Structures are given as C-alpha cells and as structure tokens.
Amino acid sequence: MRSNEPASGAGKATTRLLLALDSTISSDGIREILRKDPGVTVVGDITDVGERFLRLVSQLRPEVLLVDRDLDHSDGISLAAHVGALLGDRAPVIIVLADVHRRGDVVRAAKAGVRGFLIKNQETWTLGAAVRAVVSGAGWLSPAAAGELIDQVRGDQAEPAESPPTPLTDRERVVVRLVALGFSNTEIAGELTLSESTVKSHVSRMLAKLGLRSRTQLAAFARDHGLV
C-alpha cells in the first residue's frame, strides 16, 4: 500500500480518495489525472484486498473509495458490498471503475451501495467531477450503465442499444450532467479545465440540438435520459 505525498495547498478542505485498483499502472494513471485537482487528495492505494484491507480503510478514513471491477482475487462489486456491510455508517462512498460495461453490473453495484460507475479510458477523465457528485449525495454513471438501470426499473428485458439515443457528444454529456447538478458555467469551466466561453458554447449548442430554451429544460433532459 502506498500513501500519498502531502497535498499542496494544505489547509484547504479536499475530498480524501483511496484507490483499490488492479495494478500500480492503473493507480499511477489515476494519480496523474487528479494531480492538479485541488479538490481531491489521493490518500493511498491498496492492491492487497485481503485481511488487512478493512483495517487500512479504517485507518486512512477516505471519503471515497475507487474500486476496480476486476481485482486479482476479488470482484470489486462484491468488495463494495462487503465494505458497506462491515463498516456501516463509517464506510466511504464507493465508485467502481470497469474495463467494459457488462450487462447486470450496474444493478448489482446499485444493490451493493455503489454511487458511481465509470468505464476506464472512456470516462476516467471525469473522475474529479464524479467524486464531487457522489460526495454531495448524487450519483455518477456511465451512459451505458445509466441506460441499463433505466431498463431495469422499467422492467424492460430487451437488449439495450449500444449507445443512448441522444445526439450529444461525450464532452457535451459531461457538461449537461454538471448543468443538471447545479454547476454554473464558471464552475463547469474550472471542473473540466475549459474556458467559460467554451462552456457557454457547449450549452448553446446543446440547447439548439435538443430544441430546448433554458438550462432548466436542459437539466430535466439530462435526468429524463439517465445522464445524471
């Protein structure tokens, strides 16, 4: 288990994130993504999820635990359920990171108490926003996972479409999620390292594409289509 170096800007409140990933390479990649994010501090990473795991989680006191879907000797979703059952109110909020979306995973994860579900490479760059969402009590799902969850709630057993039926790009999907979560253009710009004018352009294009007139309607669209 590696600990993180003291974060720059000590004294500012940050979200404590613990990594439980399948390899050091994965952990290093996540650390690099979050290195310049002042709102998240990686407090360590654990590759051994055996007997010492829960003790280390209790010692490090992370607010969020990022768990790999496939670990060497464990299923990350089952591990999430185990953490919740044994730590109760002291358990961190859990995000699962998967190589691919597998049918049935998101329902299992939801039942295990998982609040976030991301696909590696496709959505890892949104991790900072996902951490903020789950800490605030919201959820953060990949589009494929959100679509499956909606199908489950509706009792639809048909195979889901490979991609949600919306004309939005991947970047626009992330922007619209943040709009739905109440982020201002300035806050979205800071979250995604964009200029405020670029964010305004994204919002304007989405309103035009979808035939909507306001951010309120855009937020409703995101909720109705499982994007948040």
TIVOVEX-879082 format. One record per atom (N, C-alpha, C): residue number from 1; residue in three letters; atom name; x, y, z. Coordinates in steps of 0.02 Angstrom, whole numbers. Layout:
BEGIN
SITE   pos   code   site        X        Y        Z
SITE   NUM    ala     CA        X        Y        Z
...
***
This chain:
BEGIN
SITE   pos   code   site        X        Y        Z
SITE     1    met      N       43      -59        0
SITE     1    met     CA        0        0        0
SITE     1    met      C       44       62        0
SITE     2    arg      N       30      108      -45
SITE     2    arg     CA       67      171      -48
SITE     2    arg      C       25      227      -20
SITE     3    ser      N       58      272       15
SITE     3    ser     CA       23      332       39
SITE     3    ser      C       38      389       -9
SITE     4    asn      N       -3      439       -7
SITE     4    asn     CA        6      497      -50
SITE     4    asn      C       50      548      -15
SITE     5    glu      N       87      589      -56
SITE     5    glu     CA      125      643      -28
SITE     5    glu      C       77      696       -2
SITE     6    pro      N       97      737       46
SITE     6    pro     CA       53      790       70
SITE     6    pro      C       31      834       12
SITE     7    ala      N      -32      850       10
SITE     7    ala     CA      -59      890      -45
SITE     7    ala      C      -36      961      -39
SITE     8    ser      N      -22      992      -97
SITE     8    ser     CA       -6     1063      -97
SITE     8    ser      C      -69     1101      -78
SITE     9    gly      N      -59     1159      -48
SITE     9    gly     CA     -117     1198      -26
SITE     9    gly      C     -149     1167       34
SITE    10    ala      N     -107     1137       80
SITE    10    ala     CA     -134     1106      140
SITE    10    ala      C     -174     1157      179
SITE    11    gly      N     -226     1133      211
SITE    11    gly     CA     -269     1177      249
SITE    11    gly      C     -336     1186      215
SITE    12    lys      N     -337     1178      149
SITE    12    lys     CA     -400     1182      113
SITE    12    lys      C     -435     1115      116
SITE    13    ala      N     -501     1116      123
SITE    13    ala     CA     -540     1055      127
SITE    13    ala      C     -539     1019       60
SITE    14    thr      N     -517      957       60
SITE    14    thr     CA     -518      917       -1
SITE    14    thr      C     -551      850       14
SITE    15    thr      N     -574      816      -38
SITE    15    thr     CA     -604      751      -31
SITE    15    thr      C     -549      698      -31
SITE    16    arg      N     -549      655       20
SITE    16    arg     CA     -499      603       27
SITE    16    arg      C     -519      541      -13
SITE    17    leu      N     -477      522      -60
SITE    17    leu     CA     -491      467     -106
SITE    17    leu      C     -440      411      -96
SITE    18    leu      N     -465      350      -88
SITE    18    leu     CA     -422      291      -82
SITE    18    leu      C     -432      248     -143
SITE    19    leu      N     -377      223     -172
SITE    19    leu     CA     -380      182     -232
SITE    19    leu      C     -372      108     -214
SITE    20    ala      N     -415       66     -243
SITE    20    ala     CA     -407       -6     -238
SITE    20    ala      C     -413      -33     -309
SITE    21    leu      N     -357      -29     -346
SITE    21    leu     CA     -357      -44     -417
SITE    21    leu      C     -315     -106     -431
SITE    22    asp      N     -320     -131     -493
SITE    22    asp     CA     -291     -195     -510
SITE    22    asp      C     -216     -193     -521
SITE    23    ser      N     -187     -134     -528
SITE    23    ser     CA     -115     -130     -541
SITE    23    ser      C      -88      -62     -522
SITE    24    thr      N      -22      -60     -513
SITE    24    thr     CA       12        3     -499
SITE    24    thr      C        5       50     -558
SITE    25    ile      N        4       23     -618
SITE    25    ile     CA       -2       65     -678
SITE    25    ile      C      -69      102     -676
SITE    26    ser      N     -123       66     -659
SITE    26    ser     CA     -189       98     -654
SITE    26    ser      C     -188      153     -600
SITE    27    ser      N     -158      138     -543
SITE    27    ser     CA     -155      187     -489
SITE    27    ser      C     -116      249     -510
SITE    28    asp      N      -59      238     -544
SITE    28    asp     CA      -19      295     -566
SITE    28    asp      C      -57      338     -616
SITE    29    gly      N      -96      306     -660
SITE    29    gly     CA     -136      344     -708
SITE    29    gly      C     -188      387     -674
SITE    30    ile      N     -222      360     -623
SITE    30    ile     CA     -272      398     -586
SITE    30    ile      C     -240      455     -549
SITE    31    arg      N     -183      442     -518
SITE    31    arg     CA     -148      495     -482
SITE    31    arg      C     -129      552     -529
SITE    32    glu      N     -108      535     -589
SITE    32    glu     CA      -89      587     -637
SITE    32    glu      C     -149      629     -657
SITE    33    ile      N     -207      596     -667
SITE    33    ile     CA     -268      632     -685
SITE    33    ile      C     -287      682     -630
SITE    34    leu      N     -278      661     -567
SITE    34    leu     CA     -301      702     -511
SITE    34    leu      C     -246      747     -483
SITE    35    arg      N     -186      743     -510
SITE    35    arg     CA     -128      779     -482
SITE    35    arg      C     -141      853     -475
SITE    36    lys      N     -174      883     -526
SITE    36    lys     CA     -185      955     -525
SITE    36    lys      C     -255      974     -499
SITE    37    asp      N     -291      925     -473
SITE    37    asp     CA     -358      939     -448
SITE    37    asp      C     -353      957     -374
SITE    38    pro      N     -366     1021     -356
SITE    38    pro     CA     -359     1041     -286
SITE    38    pro      C     -414     1015     -242
SITE    39    gly      N     -467      988     -272
SITE    39    gly     CA     -524      965     -231
SITE    39    gly      C     -520      893     -210
SITE    40    val      N     -470      856     -234
SITE    40    val     CA     -465      785     -218
SITE    40    val      C     -394      768     -196
SITE    41    thr      N     -387      732     -141
SITE    41    thr     CA     -322      708     -118
SITE    41    thr      C     -322      632     -117
SITE    42    val      N     -276      602     -154
SITE    42    val     CA     -268      529     -152
SITE    42    val      C     -228      512      -90
SITE    43    val      N     -260      478      -42
SITE    43    val     CA     -227      463       22
SITE    43    val      C     -188      398       20
SITE    44    gly      N     -195      360      -33
SITE    44    gly     CA     -158      298      -39
SITE    44    gly      C     -190      251      -89
SITE    45    asp      N     -155      196     -102
SITE    45    asp     CA     -185      145     -144
SITE    45    asp      C     -169       76     -116
SITE    46    ile      N     -217       32     -121
SITE    46    ile     CA     -212      -36      -92
SITE    46    ile      C     -219      -86     -148
SITE    47    thr      N     -170     -129     -156
SITE    47    thr     CA     -176     -183     -205
SITE    47    thr      C     -194     -249     -171
SITE    48    asp      N     -182     -253     -105
SITE    48    asp     CA     -199     -313      -67
SITE    48    asp      C     -267     -302      -34
SITE    49    val      N     -319     -336      -59
SITE    49    val     CA     -386     -328      -31
SITE    49    val      C     -404     -387       13
SITE    50    gly      N     -354     -414       48
SITE    50    gly     CA     -365     -470       93
SITE    50    gly      C     -383     -447      163
SITE    51    glu      N     -356     -480      212
SITE    51    glu     CA     -375     -467      282
SITE    51    glu      C     -358     -396      305
SITE    52    arg      N     -305     -366      278
SITE    52    arg     CA     -283     -300      301
SITE    52    arg      C     -325     -244      271
SITE    53    phe      N     -366     -260      222
SITE    53    phe     CA     -399     -208      183
SITE    53    phe      C     -444     -163      226
SITE    54    leu      N     -490     -193      263
SITE    54    leu     CA     -537     -153      302
SITE    54    leu      C     -501     -113      356
SITE    55    arg      N     -449     -142      384
SITE    55    arg     CA     -411     -106      435
SITE    55    arg      C     -378      -43      406
SITE    56    leu      N     -351      -51      346
SITE    56    leu     CA     -319        6      313
SITE    56    leu      C     -370       59      293
SITE    57    val      N     -429       37      270
SITE    57    val     CA     -482       85      254
SITE    57    val      C     -501      124      316
SITE    58    ser      N     -507       90      372
SITE    58    ser     CA     -525      124      435
SITE    58    ser      C     -470      173      457
SITE    59    gln      N     -407      154      447
SITE    59    gln     CA     -352      197      467
SITE    59    gln      C     -346      259      423
SITE    60    leu      N     -354      250      358
SITE    60    leu     CA     -345      306      312
SITE    60    leu      C     -405      352      307
SITE    61    arg      N     -464      327      327
SITE    61    arg     CA     -526      365      330
SITE    61    arg      C     -541      403      264
SITE    62    pro      N     -542      368      207
SITE    62    pro     CA     -560      403      145
SITE    62    pro      C     -634      418      144
SITE    63    glu      N     -652      471      110
SITE    63    glu     CA     -723      487       98
SITE    63    glu      C     -749      449       38
SITE    64    val      N     -704      435      -10
SITE    64    val     CA     -722      399      -70
SITE    64    val      C     -673      343      -82
SITE    65    leu      N     -699      285     -101
SITE    65    leu     CA     -657      227     -118
SITE    65    leu      C     -668      212     -192
SITE    66    leu      N     -615      213     -232
SITE    66    leu     CA     -618      195     -303
SITE    66    leu      C     -595      123     -310
SITE    67    val      N     -641       80     -331
SITE    67    val     CA     -628        8     -333
SITE    67    val      C     -629      -18     -405
SITE    68    asp      N     -580      -59     -422
SITE    68    asp     CA     -579      -90     -488
SITE    68    asp      C     -633     -144     -491
SITE    69    arg      N     -667     -149     -547
SITE    69    arg     CA     -717     -202     -557
SITE    69    arg      C     -686     -271     -552
SITE    70    asp      N     -625     -278     -580
SITE    70    asp     CA     -591     -342     -580
SITE    70    asp      C     -524     -336     -543
SITE    71    leu      N     -521     -365     -484
SITE    71    leu     CA     -460     -367     -445
SITE    71    leu      C     -431     -438     -448
SITE    72    asp      N     -368     -444     -428
SITE    72    asp     CA     -335     -509     -433
SITE    72    asp      C     -372     -566     -399
SITE    73    his      N     -395     -553     -338
SITE    73    his     CA     -427     -606     -300
SITE    73    his      C     -497     -586     -276
SITE    74    ser      N     -527     -538     -309
SITE    74    ser     CA     -591     -514     -285
SITE    74    ser      C     -631     -481     -341
SITE    75    asp      N     -696     -481     -334
SITE    75    asp     CA     -742     -444     -377
SITE    75    asp      C     -754     -377     -342
SITE    76    gly      N     -739     -322     -377
SITE    76    gly     CA     -744     -257     -346
SITE    76    gly      C     -814     -240     -321
SITE    77    ile      N     -865     -264     -354
SITE    77    ile     CA     -934     -250     -332
SITE    77    ile      C     -949     -288     -267
SITE    78    ser      N     -926     -350     -264
SITE    78    ser     CA     -935     -389     -202
SITE    78    ser      C     -896     -357     -145
SITE    79    leu      N     -837     -331     -161
SITE    79    leu     CA     -796     -298     -110
SITE    79    leu      C     -832     -235      -85
SITE    80    ala      N     -865     -198     -130
SITE    80    ala     CA     -902     -139     -109
SITE    80    ala      C     -957     -157      -60
SITE    81    ala      N     -994     -212      -75
SITE    81    ala     CA    -1047     -234      -30
SITE    81    ala      C    -1018     -254       38
SITE    82    his      N     -960     -286       37
SITE    82    his     CA     -927     -309       99
SITE    82    his      C     -907     -249      142
SITE    83    val      N     -879     -198      109
SITE    83    val     CA     -859     -138      146
SITE    83    val      C     -919     -104      178
SITE    84    gly      N     -973      -98      140
SITE    84    gly     CA    -1033      -66      167
SITE    84    gly      C    -1063     -105      225
SITE    85    ala      N    -1064     -172      219
SITE    85    ala     CA    -1094     -214      271
SITE    85    ala      C    -1054     -211      335
SITE    86    leu      N     -988     -209      330
SITE    86    leu     CA     -946     -212      391
SITE    86    leu      C     -933     -145      422
SITE    87    leu      N     -928      -92      381
SITE    87    leu     CA     -913      -26      409
SITE    87    leu      C     -974       17      421
SITE    88    gly      N    -1030       -1      390
SITE    88    gly     CA    -1092       36      402
SITE    88    gly      C    -1086      110      388
SITE    89    asp      N    -1105      152      436
SITE    89    asp     CA    -1103      225      427
SITE    89    asp      C    -1032      251      417
SITE    90    arg      N     -982      211      436
SITE    90    arg     CA     -912      233      429
SITE    90    arg      C     -884      216      361
SITE    91    ala      N     -923      183      319
SITE    91    ala     CA     -898      162      253
SITE    91    ala      C     -892      222      206
SITE    92    pro      N     -839      224      165
SITE    92    pro     CA     -833      277      115
SITE    92    pro      C     -884      268       60
SITE    93    val      N     -898      322       24
SITE    93    val     CA     -938      316      -37
SITE    93    val      C     -896      280      -90
SITE    94    ile      N     -928      237     -129
SITE    94    ile     CA     -889      194     -174
SITE    94    ile      C     -905      208     -247
SITE    95    ile      N     -851      212     -287
SITE    95    ile     CA     -856      217     -360
SITE    95    ile      C     -822      155     -389
SITE    96    val      N     -853      122     -436
SITE    96    val     CA     -824       64     -470
SITE    96    val      C     -797       86     -538
SITE    97    leu      N     -737       63     -554
SITE    97    leu     CA     -705       77     -618
SITE    97    leu      C     -698       11     -656
SITE    98    ala      N     -730        5     -714
SITE    98    ala     CA     -731      -58     -752
SITE    98    ala      C     -696      -51     -819
SITE    99    asp      N     -668     -106     -843
SITE    99    asp     CA     -637     -106     -910
SITE    99    asp      C     -689      -97     -964
SITE   100    val      N     -745     -132     -956
SITE   100    val     CA     -800     -129    -1005
SITE   100    val      C     -866     -131     -966
SITE   101    his      N     -920     -112     -999
SITE   101    his     CA     -986     -118     -968
SITE   101    his      C    -1012     -188     -979
SITE   102    arg      N    -1029     -223     -924
SITE   102    arg     CA    -1057     -290     -928
SITE   102    arg      C    -1129     -288     -906
SITE   103    arg      N    -1172     -320     -944
SITE   103    arg     CA    -1243     -324     -927
SITE   103    arg      C    -1251     -352     -857
SITE   104    gly      N    -1288     -316     -814
SITE   104    gly     CA    -1301     -339     -746
SITE   104    gly      C    -1257     -306     -693
SITE   105    asp      N    -1201     -278     -715
SITE   105    asp     CA    -1154     -249     -666
SITE   105    asp      C    -1184     -190     -628
SITE   106    val      N    -1217     -144     -664
SITE   106    val     CA    -1239      -83     -631
SITE   106    val      C    -1295      -97     -580
SITE   107    val      N    -1337     -146     -595
SITE   107    val     CA    -1390     -165     -547
SITE   107    val      C    -1359     -195     -484
SITE   108    arg      N    -1311     -241     -494
SITE   108    arg     CA    -1275     -270     -437
SITE   108    arg      C    -1241     -215     -397
SITE   109    ala      N    -1209     -169     -432
SITE   109    ala     CA    -1172     -115     -398
SITE   109    ala      C    -1219      -71     -358
SITE   110    ala      N    -1277      -54     -387
SITE   110    ala     CA    -1326      -13     -351
SITE   110    ala      C    -1349      -48     -287
SITE   111    lys      N    -1362     -112     -292
SITE   111    lys     CA    -1384     -151     -234
SITE   111    lys      C    -1329     -156     -181
SITE   112    ala      N    -1266     -151     -204
SITE   112    ala     CA    -1210     -154     -158
SITE   112    ala      C    -1195      -86     -126
SITE   113    gly      N    -1233      -35     -146
SITE   113    gly     CA    -1222       32     -117
SITE   113    gly      C    -1175       76     -155
SITE   114    val      N    -1154       54     -214
SITE   114    val     CA    -1108       94     -255
SITE   114    val      C    -1143      156     -281
SITE   115    arg      N    -1109      214     -280
SITE   115    arg     CA    -1140      277     -302
SITE   115    arg      C    -1114      299     -371
SITE   116    gly      N    -1058      271     -393
SITE   116    gly     CA    -1030      291     -458
SITE   116    gly      C    -1005      230     -497
SITE   117    phe      N    -1011      233     -563
SITE   117    phe     CA     -990      178     -606
SITE   117    phe      C     -962      208     -670
SITE   118    leu      N     -896      200     -680
SITE   118    leu     CA     -862      229     -737
SITE   118    leu      C     -828      175     -779
SITE   119    ile      N     -819      189     -844
SITE   119    ile     CA     -783      144     -888
SITE   119    ile      C     -712      173     -899
SITE   120    lys      N     -661      131     -891
SITE   120    lys     CA     -592      153     -899
SITE   120    lys      C     -581      181     -969
SITE   121    asn      N     -535      229     -972
SITE   121    asn     CA     -514      261    -1035
SITE   121    asn      C     -569      305    -1064
SITE   122    gln      N     -631      279    -1070
SITE   122    gln     CA     -685      318    -1098
SITE   122    gln      C     -705      376    -1052
SITE   123    glu      N     -707      362     -986
SITE   123    glu     CA     -735      411     -939
SITE   123    glu      C     -691      426     -878
SITE   124    thr      N     -631      397     -876
SITE   124    thr     CA     -587      408     -818
SITE   124    thr      C     -573      483     -809
SITE   125    trp      N     -570      520     -864
SITE   125    trp     CA     -554      592     -859
SITE   125    trp      C     -608      631     -822
SITE   126    thr      N     -667      602     -812
SITE   126    thr     CA     -720      636     -775
SITE   126    thr      C     -718      620     -700
SITE   127    leu      N     -665      587     -677
SITE   127    leu     CA     -663      562     -609
SITE   127    leu      C     -671      617     -557
SITE   128    gly      N     -639      674     -567
SITE   128    gly     CA     -645      729     -518
SITE   128    gly      C     -717      750     -509
SITE   129    ala      N     -753      757     -565
SITE   129    ala     CA     -824      776     -561
SITE   129    ala      C     -865      721     -529
SITE   130    ala      N     -848      657     -544
SITE   130    ala     CA     -884      601     -514
SITE   130    ala      C     -875      600     -439
SITE   131    val      N     -814      612     -416
SITE   131    val     CA     -801      614     -344
SITE   131    val      C     -843      667     -310
SITE   132    arg      N     -846      726     -339
SITE   132    arg     CA     -885      780     -309
SITE   132    arg      C     -960      763     -308
SITE   133    ala      N     -983      730     -361
SITE   133    ala     CA    -1054      713     -365
SITE   133    ala      C    -1072      663     -310
SITE   134    val      N    -1033      609     -302
SITE   134    val     CA    -1052      558     -253
SITE   134    val      C    -1045      583     -182
SITE   135    val      N     -995      626     -170
SITE   135    val     CA     -987      654     -103
SITE   135    val      C    -1046      698      -84
SITE   136    ser      N    -1075      732     -135
SITE   136    ser     CA    -1132      777     -122
SITE   136    ser      C    -1197      738     -114
SITE   137    gly      N    -1195      672     -123
SITE   137    gly     CA    -1255      632     -116
SITE   137    gly      C    -1288      613     -182
SITE   138    ala      N    -1260      638     -238
SITE   138    ala     CA    -1286      620     -304
SITE   138    ala      C    -1253      555     -328
SITE   139    gly      N    -1268      534     -389
SITE   139    gly     CA    -1236      477     -419
SITE   139    gly      C    -1200      497     -482
SITE   140    trp      N    -1157      453     -507
SITE   140    trp     CA    -1122      467     -570
SITE   140    trp      C    -1113      401     -607
SITE   141    leu      N    -1151      393     -662
SITE   141    leu     CA    -1149      331     -700
SITE   141    leu      C    -1127      343     -771
SITE   142    ser      N    -1091      294     -800
SITE   142    ser     CA    -1077      297     -871
SITE   142    ser      C    -1143      294     -909
SITE   143    pro      N    -1147      322     -969
SITE   143    pro     CA    -1210      319    -1007
SITE   143    pro      C    -1237      249    -1015
SITE   144    ala      N    -1193      200    -1029
SITE   144    ala     CA    -1216      131    -1038
SITE   144    ala      C    -1246      103     -973
SITE   145    ala      N    -1214      119     -917
SITE   145    ala     CA    -1239       95     -852
SITE   145    ala      C    -1306      128     -836
SITE   146    ala      N    -1312      193     -850
SITE   146    ala     CA    -1374      228     -836
SITE   146    ala      C    -1431      199     -878
SITE   147    gly      N    -1416      184     -941
SITE   147    gly     CA    -1467      155     -985
SITE   147    gly      C    -1491       88     -959
SITE   148    glu      N    -1444       47     -936
SITE   148    glu     CA    -1464      -19     -909
SITE   148    glu      C    -1507      -12     -847
SITE   149    leu      N    -1489       36     -803
SITE   149    leu     CA    -1527       45     -742
SITE   149    leu      C    -1599       68     -758
SITE   150    ile      N    -1606      111     -807
SITE   150    ile     CA    -1673      133     -828
SITE   150    ile      C    -1713       73     -855
SITE   151    asp      N    -1681       32     -896
SITE   151    asp     CA    -1714      -28     -922
SITE   151    asp      C    -1738      -73     -865
SITE   152    gln      N    -1696      -80     -814
SITE   152    gln     CA    -1713     -123     -758
SITE   152    gln      C    -1774      -96     -721
SITE   153    val      N    -1774      -31     -709
SITE   153    val     CA    -1830        0     -673
SITE   153    val      C    -1895       -8     -713
SITE   154    arg      N    -1890       -2     -778
SITE   154    arg     CA    -1949       -8     -821
SITE   154    arg      C    -1969      -81     -832
SITE   155    gly      N    -1927     -127     -811
SITE   155    gly     CA    -1942     -197     -821
SITE   155    gly      C    -1932     -218     -893
SITE   156    asp      N    -1891     -180     -929
SITE   156    asp     CA    -1878     -195     -999
SITE   156    asp      C    -1821     -245    -1004
SITE   157    gln      N    -1835     -306    -1027
SITE   157    gln     CA    -1785     -358    -1031
SITE   157    gln      C    -1752     -361    -1100
SITE   158    ala      N    -1771     -316    -1145
SITE   158    ala     CA    -1740     -317    -1211
SITE   158    ala      C    -1668     -293    -1206
SITE   159    glu      N    -1627     -315    -1254
SITE   159    glu     CA    -1558     -293    -1255
SITE   159    glu      C    -1555     -218    -1266
SITE   160    pro      N    -1516     -182    -1227
SITE   160    pro     CA    -1512     -109    -1235
SITE   160    pro      C    -1474      -91    -1298
SITE   161    ala      N    -1488      -31    -1323
SITE   161    ala     CA    -1449       -5    -1379
SITE   161    ala      C    -1378        6    -1357
SITE   162    glu      N    -1331        4    -1404
SITE   162    glu     CA    -1261       10    -1386
SITE   162    glu      C    -1244       80    -1361
SITE   163    ser      N    -1281      130    -1380
SITE   163    ser     CA    -1269      197    -1355
SITE   163    ser      C    -1336      233    -1345
SITE   164    pro      N    -1339      278    -1296
SITE   164    pro     CA    -1402      312    -1282
SITE   164    pro      C    -1426      351    -1343
SITE   165    pro      N    -1492      354    -1354
SITE   165    pro     CA    -1519      386    -1414
SITE   165    pro      C    -1521      462    -1407
SITE   166    thr      N    -1464      493    -1397
SITE   166    thr     CA    -1460      566    -1395
SITE   166    thr      C    -1406      588    -1443
SITE   167    pro      N    -1412      649    -1469
SITE   167    pro     CA    -1362      674    -1518
SITE   167    pro      C    -1302      707    -1486
SITE   168    leu      N    -1292      699    -1421
SITE   168    leu     CA    -1239      735    -1386
SITE   168    leu      C    -1172      699    -1392
SITE   169    thr      N    -1118      738    -1395
SITE   169    thr     CA    -1051      709    -1394
SITE   169    thr      C    -1033      690    -1322
SITE   170    asp      N     -978      653    -1314
SITE   170    asp     CA     -957      633    -1246
SITE   170    asp      C     -944      694    -1202
SITE   171    arg      N     -911      745    -1230
SITE   171    arg     CA     -897      805    -1190
SITE   171    arg      C     -962      840    -1172
SITE   172    glu      N    -1010      843    -1218
SITE   172    glu     CA    -1074      875    -1203
SITE   172    glu      C    -1112      837    -1149
SITE   173    arg      N    -1106      771    -1149
SITE   173    arg     CA    -1140      732    -1097
SITE   173    arg      C    -1113      750    -1027
SITE   174    val      N    -1048      760    -1023
SITE   174    val     CA    -1018      778     -959
SITE   174    val      C    -1041      848     -938
SITE   175    val      N    -1042      895     -986
SITE   175    val     CA    -1064      963     -971
SITE   175    val      C    -1137      963     -948
SITE   176    val      N    -1179      925     -983
SITE   176    val     CA    -1250      926     -965
SITE   176    val      C    -1261      893     -896
SITE   177    arg      N    -1220      844     -878
SITE   177    arg     CA    -1225      816     -810
SITE   177    arg      C    -1212      869     -758
SITE   178    leu      N    -1159      909     -769
SITE   178    leu     CA    -1142      960     -720
SITE   178    leu      C    -1194     1015     -717
SITE   179    val      N    -1224     1032     -775
SITE   179    val     CA    -1280     1079     -775
SITE   179    val      C    -1336     1053     -732
SITE   180    ala      N    -1352      988     -741
SITE   180    ala     CA    -1407      958     -703
SITE   180    ala      C    -1392      955     -628
SITE   181    leu      N    -1328      952     -610
SITE   181    leu     CA    -1308      951     -540
SITE   181    leu      C    -1305     1021     -510
SITE   182    gly      N    -1320     1072     -551
SITE   182    gly     CA    -1323     1140     -525
SITE   182    gly      C    -1259     1180     -531
SITE   183    phe      N    -1209     1155     -569
SITE   183    phe     CA    -1147     1191     -578
SITE   183    phe      C    -1159     1252     -624
SITE   184    ser      N    -1128     1308     -608
SITE   184    ser     CA    -1130     1367     -652
SITE   184    ser      C    -1080     1357     -708
SITE   185    asn      N    -1083     1401     -759
SITE   185    asn     CA    -1034     1396     -814
SITE   185    asn      C     -963     1405     -788
SITE   186    thr      N     -954     1450     -741
SITE   186    thr     CA     -888     1461     -713
SITE   186    thr      C     -863     1399     -677
SITE   187    glu      N     -906     1367     -638
SITE   187    glu     CA     -888     1306     -602
SITE   187    glu      C     -873     1248     -650
SITE   188    ile      N     -913     1243     -703
SITE   188    ile     CA     -901     1190     -753
SITE   188    ile      C     -834     1201     -787
SITE   189    ala      N     -819     1263     -804
SITE   189    ala     CA     -755     1279     -835
SITE   189    ala      C     -697     1258     -791
SITE   190    gly      N     -702     1273     -726
SITE   190    gly     CA     -649     1253     -680
SITE   190    gly      C     -645     1177     -672
SITE   191    glu      N     -702     1144     -671
SITE   191    glu     CA     -704     1071     -662
SITE   191    glu      C     -671     1035     -720
SITE   192    leu      N     -684     1059     -782
SITE   192    leu     CA     -661     1023     -842
SITE   192    leu      C     -601     1057     -875
SITE   193    thr      N     -573     1107     -842
SITE   193    thr     CA     -515     1144     -868
SITE   193    thr      C     -530     1171     -938
SITE   194    leu      N     -585     1206     -944
SITE   194    leu     CA     -605     1238    -1006
SITE   194    leu      C     -613     1313     -993
SITE   195    ser      N     -616     1352    -1046
SITE   195    ser     CA     -632     1423    -1038
SITE   195    ser      C     -708     1429    -1028
SITE   196    glu      N     -729     1482     -995
SITE   196    glu     CA     -800     1492     -984
SITE   196    glu      C     -837     1501    -1050
SITE   197    ser      N     -805     1533    -1099
SITE   197    ser     CA     -837     1542    -1164
SITE   197    ser      C     -848     1476    -1199
SITE   198    thr      N     -802     1428    -1189
SITE   198    thr     CA     -810     1362    -1219
SITE   198    thr      C     -870     1326    -1188
SITE   199    val      N     -877     1333    -1122
SITE   199    val     CA     -934     1302    -1088
SITE   199    val      C     -999     1333    -1113
SITE   200    lys      N    -1001     1399    -1119
SITE   200    lys     CA    -1061     1432    -1145
SITE   200    lys      C    -1078     1407    -1215
SITE   201    ser      N    -1026     1396    -1256
SITE   201    ser     CA    -1038     1371    -1324
SITE   201    ser      C    -1068     1301    -1322
SITE   202    his      N    -1041     1258    -1277
SITE   202    his     CA    -1068     1190    -1269
SITE   202    his      C    -1142     1193    -1251
SITE   203    val      N    -1158     1235    -1202
SITE   203    val     CA    -1228     1240    -1178
SITE   203    val      C    -1273     1266    -1235
SITE   204    ser      N    -1251     1317    -1270
SITE   204    ser     CA    -1291     1345    -1325
SITE   204    ser      C    -1303     1293    -1380
SITE   205    arg      N    -1250     1255    -1398
SITE   205    arg     CA    -1258     1204    -1450
SITE   205    arg      C    -1306     1149    -1428
SITE   206    met      N    -1301     1130    -1364
SITE   206    met     CA    -1346     1077    -1339
SITE   206    met      C    -1419     1101    -1340
SITE   207    leu      N    -1431     1162    -1320
SITE   207    leu     CA    -1499     1189    -1321
SITE   207    leu      C    -1526     1188    -1393
SITE   208    ala      N    -1483     1208    -1441
SITE   208    ala     CA    -1505     1209    -1511
SITE   208    ala      C    -1517     1138    -1538
SITE   209    lys      N    -1472     1092    -1522
SITE   209    lys     CA    -1478     1023    -1545
SITE   209    lys      C    -1543      991    -1520
SITE   210    leu      N    -1559     1005    -1457
SITE   210    leu     CA    -1614      971    -1424
SITE   210    leu      C    -1680     1009    -1428
SITE   211    gly      N    -1678     1069    -1458
SITE   211    gly     CA    -1738     1109    -1463
SITE   211    gly      C    -1764     1134    -1396
SITE   212    leu      N    -1717     1149    -1351
SITE   212    leu     CA    -1735     1173    -1284
SITE   212    leu      C    -1721     1248    -1278
SITE   213    arg      N    -1750     1279    -1226
SITE   213    arg     CA    -1745     1351    -1220
SITE   213    arg      C    -1707     1375    -1158
SITE   214    ser      N    -1694     1331    -1110
SITE   214    ser     CA    -1664     1354    -1048
SITE   214    ser      C    -1622     1299    -1015
SITE   215    arg      N    -1579     1320     -967
SITE   215    arg     CA    -1539     1272     -929
SITE   215    arg      C    -1584     1226     -888
SITE   216    thr      N    -1641     1253     -866
SITE   216    thr     CA    -1687     1211     -827
SITE   216    thr      C    -1713     1153     -870
SITE   217    gln      N    -1731     1168     -932
SITE   217    gln     CA    -1753     1114     -977
SITE   217    gln      C    -1696     1066     -993
SITE   218    leu      N    -1635     1093     -999
SITE   218    leu     CA    -1577     1051    -1013
SITE   218    leu      C    -1564     1003     -954
SITE   219    ala      N    -1571     1029     -893
SITE   219    ala     CA    -1561      986     -834
SITE   219    ala      C    -1615      932     -832
SITE   220    ala      N    -1677      949     -849
SITE   220    ala     CA    -1731      900     -850
SITE   220    ala      C    -1717      847     -902
SITE   221    phe      N    -1691      868     -960
SITE   221    phe     CA    -1673      820    -1013
SITE   221    phe      C    -1622      770     -987
SITE   222    ala      N    -1571      795     -952
SITE   222    ala     CA    -1518      751     -926
SITE   222    ala      C    -1547      700     -877
SITE   223    arg      N    -1592      722     -834
SITE   223    arg     CA    -1622      674     -787
SITE   223    arg      C    -1667      624     -823
SITE   224    asp      N    -1706      648     -871
SITE   224    asp     CA    -1752      604     -907
SITE   224    asp      C    -1715      551     -948
SITE   225    his      N    -1655      566     -970
SITE   225    his     CA    -1617      520    -1012
SITE   225    his      C    -1562      484     -975
SITE   226    gly      N    -1565      486     -908
SITE   226    gly     CA    -1517      448     -869
SITE   226    gly      C    -1445      471     -873
SITE   227    leu      N    -1435      535     -887
SITE   227    leu     CA    -1367      562     -893
SITE   227    leu      C    -1341      588     -826
SITE   228    val      N    -1382      587     -775
SITE   228    val     CA    -1360      608     -708
SITE   228    val      C    -1395      567     -656
***
